[in-house]
Amino acid sequence: MQAVQQFDSINHVLFECIPAQDILRIVNFPPSTTPARSLGDNMSIALELMHDCSVPGNL
């Protein structure tokens, strides 16, 4: 029997999994899209939100 390993992508862990979505919803991060946004697109949105003064810095 061969062991099957499944790895989640960085994009999935940071932006697409349920726990990440719960946190991202707090800072008004746009919900996931179909097809999914690329890691680069998600990082661009995250960096823009970092400059948004209405998002608490202590999250």
C-alpha positions as CSV (number, residue, x, y, z in Angstrom):
1,M,0.0,0.0,0.0
2,Q,1.4,3.4,-1.0
3,A,1.0,6.3,1.5
4,V,-0.9,9.2,0.0
5,Q,0.2,12.7,1.1
6,Q,-1.8,15.8,0.5
7,F,-0.3,19.2,0.8
8,D,-2.3,22.4,0.9
9,S,-1.0,25.3,-1.1
10,I,0.1,28.5,0.6
11,N,-2.8,30.3,-1.1
12,H,-5.3,27.8,0.4
13,V,-3.9,27.9,3.9
14,L,-3.7,31.8,4.0
15,F,-6.8,32.7,2.0
16,E,-9.2,29.8,1.1
17,C,-9.6,27.4,4.0
18,I,-12.5,27.9,6.4
19,P,-10.5,29.2,9.4
20,A,-8.7,31.7,7.1
21,Q,-12.0,32.8,5.7
22,D,-13.4,33.4,9.2
23,I,-10.4,35.6,10.0
24,L,-10.4,37.4,6.7
25,R,-14.1,38.2,7.0
26,I,-13.3,40.3,10.1
27,V,-11.0,42.6,8.2
28,N,-13.4,42.8,5.2
29,F,-11.2,40.8,2.9
30,P,-13.2,40.0,-0.3
31,P,-14.7,36.5,-0.2
32,S,-13.2,33.7,-2.3
33,T,-14.0,33.7,-6.0
34,T,-14.5,31.0,-8.5
35,P,-12.1,30.5,-10.1
36,A,-9.9,31.2,-7.1
37,R,-7.7,34.3,-7.1
38,S,-4.0,33.7,-7.4
39,L,-1.7,34.0,-4.4
40,G,-0.3,37.2,-6.0
41,D,-3.8,38.7,-6.3
42,N,-4.6,37.8,-2.7
43,M,-1.3,39.2,-1.4
44,S,-2.0,42.5,-3.3
45,I,-5.4,42.8,-1.6
46,A,-3.9,42.0,1.8
47,L,-1.2,44.6,1.3
48,E,-3.8,47.2,0.3
49,L,-5.8,46.4,3.4
50,M,-2.7,46.9,5.6
51,H,-2.8,50.5,4.6
52,D,-6.5,50.9,5.4
53,C,-6.7,52.8,8.7
54,S,-10.2,51.4,9.5
55,V,-8.8,47.9,10.0
56,P,-7.6,47.4,13.6
57,G,-3.9,46.7,13.8
58,N,-4.1,44.4,16.8
59,L,-6.0,41.6,15.1
